[in-house]
């Protein structure tokens, strides 16, 4: 049975990427060797790393603009502390829009003063705070562009001279932004980019080298830049599959085309959430994410009936995160609109069965 994968991450990737990636395990580039058994210093892999770095910058429109792309380990969670390690000299400003921002704040506090400029905790993070000011003397401003758990997304970023550091783990390559407005972007691979195991960091080089503290080599962006992400053995396979996914994004029209498709998919499901009397959306309408759509049954009594419906239809990963409950449809780039239609049809089926 065809599966419709709404998992929040690790999650769906394009089928053709899975096919090419699986072939590379048996025979990589007709070399007679698996990608899993070649040296990361071999010409074949060095060209994968270079292509991955170039594609990341190209898709974001950041080539030849003073940025470097790195593929590191430790996930986005490592970036919570690495950003502060490298950038926090005296104080930094953070916007708290959910679990991941809160975790970033916790780590940054180990390195200096953290000013929480605003938080949406008062309403269980169902909205994005808008009225806040960023201290002009902050070393940087940190925000999370898309809140994977609560289903909110920042639509407008602040206009500030303070460098912006952004966790784009759950919406990288899904929508067009003026990426030059950001000084450092990081994103765990395991949503729109690839398998778990690597994190993309895109950093403006002139942001670095401004803190007094000593930075251990593995934590130091400048060390990783000087070694082209090869300071130690990189996560070879995760970088390779990320590279294949970025090739797929480019071949399919780049970020603009992804954004258009994602908007159509999101409109289809949000319209049903708003129309169907059995359901209600969780996130404030103006802040709704097209990547992670959170919604609840108005009457929990229908939960078992709905859960049976979608599980029997081959839908995977629709249960909400425990801090929100209800449902979360994660609709990353590779998810087709046909899969979204399946969920919409099931919501309508539930409505008919109950009435
Ligand atoms: N930031 C965001 C927005 C996330 O969604 C996640 C994980 N889902 C993380 C950070 C943490 O990522 P990792 O598991 O790669 O450390």
Boltz pocket constraint, residues with backbone or C-beta under 6 A from the ligand:
constraints:
  - pocket:
      binder: B
      contacts: [[A, 8], [A, 9], [A, 74], [A, 75], [A, 76], [A, 77], [A, 78], [A, 100], [A, 144], [A, 146], [A, 147], [A, 148], [A, 149], [A, 167], [A, 168], [A, 169], [A, 170], [A, 188], [A, 189]]
      max_distance: 6.0
